[in-house]
């Protein structure tokens, strides 16, 4: 519910018109799904030192959807890192995760963070 209210507020703030609005919403939904898929894959892989790769990949995939996907990736990434900071996870890890998030969102290759030996399925 909060995500949908936030999305609506941002759309109103951005002043996007009819066709752009629908496109933005679609991209945001697809981007959120991309982020979930990367998270699910990370949990499934359970592979040492793969965290940054999955951060970069989720953000990259979402941002490729367009402005709505990039927005969703940023909101989700920032929320996740904010929660982890509140729970006492290390500031250094949060900084490294955010670097990987921004790397992927900017369109750079997420394989830069891919650990050796991670199965090709991912």
C-alpha positions as CSV (number, residue, x, y, z in Angstrom):
1,X,0.0,0.0,0.0
2,X,2.8,2.4,0.9
3,X,4.6,1.6,-2.3
4,X,1.5,2.4,-4.4
5,X,0.9,5.7,-2.5
6,X,4.6,6.6,-3.0
7,X,4.4,5.7,-6.7
8,X,1.2,7.8,-7.1
9,X,2.8,10.8,-5.3
10,X,5.9,10.6,-7.5
11,X,3.9,10.4,-10.6
12,X,1.9,13.5,-9.6
13,X,5.1,15.2,-8.6
14,X,6.7,14.4,-11.9
15,X,3.6,15.6,-13.8
16,X,3.7,12.8,-16.3
17,X,0.8,12.7,-18.7
18,X,-1.5,9.8,-19.7
19,X,0.7,7.6,-21.9
20,X,3.9,8.3,-20.0
21,X,2.1,7.6,-16.7
22,X,0.9,4.2,-17.8
23,X,4.4,3.4,-19.1
24,X,6.0,4.5,-15.9
25,X,3.7,2.4,-13.8
26,X,4.3,-0.7,-16.0
27,X,8.1,-0.2,-15.9
28,X,8.0,0.2,-12.1
29,X,6.1,-3.0,-11.7
30,X,8.4,-4.9,-14.0
31,X,11.4,-3.4,-12.2
32,X,10.1,-4.5,-8.8
33,X,9.7,-8.0,-10.3
34,X,13.3,-7.9,-11.5
35,X,14.5,-6.9,-8.1
36,X,12.5,-9.8,-6.5
37,X,13.9,-12.3,-9.0
38,X,17.5,-11.2,-8.2
39,X,16.8,-11.5,-4.5
40,X,15.2,-14.9,-4.9
41,X,18.1,-16.1,-7.1
42,X,20.5,-14.9,-4.4
43,X,18.7,-16.8,-1.7
44,X,18.5,-19.9,-3.9
45,X,22.2,-19.8,-5.0
46,X,23.4,-19.3,-1.4
47,X,26.8,-18.7,-2.9
48,X,29.7,-17.1,-1.0
49,X,30.6,-13.6,-2.0
50,X,27.7,-13.3,-4.5
51,X,25.7,-10.6,-2.7
52,X,27.1,-7.7,-4.7
53,X,26.6,-9.5,-8.0
54,X,22.9,-10.0,-7.3
55,X,22.5,-6.4,-6.1
56,X,24.0,-5.1,-9.3
57,X,22.0,-7.6,-11.5
58,X,18.7,-6.7,-9.9
59,X,19.3,-3.0,-10.3
60,X,20.6,-3.4,-13.9
61,X,17.6,-5.5,-15.0
62,X,15.1,-3.1,-13.4
63,X,16.8,0.0,-14.9
64,X,16.7,-1.6,-18.3
65,X,12.9,-1.3,-18.2
66,X,13.1,2.5,-18.3
67,X,12.6,5.4,-15.8
68,X,9.9,3.5,-13.9
69,X,12.1,0.5,-13.4
70,X,15.1,2.6,-12.4
71,X,12.9,4.4,-9.9
72,X,11.6,1.1,-8.4
73,X,15.2,-0.2,-8.2
74,X,16.4,2.9,-6.3
75,X,13.4,2.9,-3.9
76,X,13.7,-0.8,-3.1
77,X,17.5,-0.7,-2.8
78,X,17.5,2.4,-0.5
79,X,14.7,0.9,1.6
80,X,16.6,-2.4,2.0
81,X,19.9,-0.8,2.9
82,X,18.1,1.6,5.3
83,X,16.5,-1.3,7.1
84,X,19.8,-3.1,7.3
85,X,21.5,-0.1,8.8
86,X,18.8,0.2,11.4
87,X,19.3,-3.4,12.3
88,X,22.9,-2.8,12.9
89,X,24.5,-4.3,9.8
90,X,27.9,-2.8,9.0
91,X,28.1,0.6,7.4
92,X,30.9,-0.7,5.2
93,X,28.7,-3.5,3.8
94,X,25.9,-1.0,3.2
95,X,28.3,1.3,1.3
96,X,29.5,-1.6,-0.8
97,X,25.9,-2.8,-1.5
98,X,24.9,0.7,-2.6
99,X,27.9,0.9,-4.9
100,X,26.8,-2.3,-6.6
101,X,23.2,-1.0,-6.7
102,X,24.3,2.2,-8.4
103,X,26.7,0.3,-10.7
104,X,23.8,-1.8,-12.0
105,X,21.3,1.1,-12.3
106,X,23.8,3.1,-14.3
107,X,23.8,0.3,-17.0
108,X,27.2,-1.1,-16.2
109,X,27.7,-4.8,-16.5
110,X,26.7,-6.6,-13.3
111,X,29.2,-9.4,-14.1
112,X,31.9,-7.2,-12.8
113,X,30.8,-8.4,-9.3
114,X,30.2,-12.1,-10.4
115,X,32.1,-14.4,-8.2
116,X,34.2,-17.2,-9.8
117,X,32.3,-20.5,-9.9
118,X,28.8,-19.1,-9.6
119,X,26.6,-21.4,-11.6
120,X,25.7,-20.1,-15.1
121,X,22.0,-20.4,-14.2
122,X,22.5,-17.0,-12.5
